[in-house]
Amino acid sequence: MTVLHGALVVLRPTVTEDVTALAAIRATPEVRARWKGGDDLEADIAANLDDPDCHCLTVEYQQGIIGMIQWYSEEDPDYRHAGIDVFLEPTVHGNGLGTDAVRTLARHLIDAYGYHRLVIDPAADNTAAIRCYEKVGFRPVGIMRQYERGPDDTWHDGLLMDLLATELTR
């Protein structure tokens, strides 16, 4: 994977040296509420780096680490698509950096890998994330009822969103 340059952010392959900074971001209450993880967030992130099906990129802004974006794929030719997940440091929310990171990765997945469809699945009540993804061109597909267990140990709805290559807002 090469380094990707967005209008505002840089996405580069995540390395072991990034794990501590990324775990600190994942530990913030705002991110922790949306990104489930065990008690050892560094181990969780390191496990993602070791997973051959998960492609992790560190999000940098002004030479500092502000989060991580990752993607996975379904390669069965009849269902081929890629999915995206992202988290950013809460202090940078609302500045267009998430939109730029998602757009930059989506453009790369479409142009370099030939994916015709991308998916993302925010919590149904995460209106800020949903707005961010809509700016890139993602559209709501439907509610996935009781989709994931939250930190409060209750089930929460998710929103499946997808983006066709022709719908990407470049």
Secondary structure, DSSP 4 states (H G I P E B T S, - for coil): ---EE-SS-EEEE--GGGHHHHHHHHTSHHHHTTS---S-HHHHHHHHHH-TT-EEEEEEETTEEEEEEEEEEE--TTT-EEEEEEEE-GGGTTSSHHHHHHHHHHHHHHHTT--SEEEE--BTT-HHHHHHHHHHT-EEEEEEEEEEE-TTSSEEEEEEEEEEGGG---
